[in-house]
Amino acid sequence: MEVRDTDTFLDYYERIRERTKKLIAVVPPEQLEWAYMPGKFSIGDVIRHIANIERYMYAETVQGRPSAYQGCDVSYADGYEHTLAYLDKMHAESVAIFRSIGNEGLQRKCMTPAGIEINTGKWLRAMTEHEIHHRGELYIYLNLLGVKTPPIFTLSAEEVAARSILPGNT
């Protein structure tokens, strides 16, 4: 996907976020700070990380500023409701910034925290990939906890297989 139009990109990105939020909605509040092992991100850390990276790394760098990302611990939002509200707040701030750069801003270069100059549209595409990566983590975490997770696109893999026809059996 080449990102050339701000409105088209943001429509696409909102659908990415809707799928992420659909998954977050099944997180048991009492398991928010569960991690599969000490020293690793908890479920809440992953959610706060998505929020903070979006706002303090991507939204800053597309404005020509350095990354201001400082982590994702409970000091940013503590508890289930506060964490979800924080995710929404950071997202709203970020989307307003992305919208403000306009179509011409998508063609400018920005500097990544690694010191690599990249086309802003490509950088924003990387942001969607980053969120999808962490959504995958959340699926695994929730499965480890035995939480039933929603399929991304209506059907689970097992349901698709059950409805499919074997090759050669048309």
Buried (B, 14 or more C-beta within 10 A) or exposed (E): EEBEBBEEBBEBBEEBBEBBBBBBEEBEEEBBBBBEEEEEBBBBBBBBBBBBBBBBBBBBBBBEEEBEBEEBBBEBBBBBEBBBEBBEEBBEBBBEBBEEBEBEBBEEEBBBEEEEEBBBBBBBBBBBEBBEEBBEBBBEBBEEBEBEBBEBEEEBEEEEEEEEEEEEEE
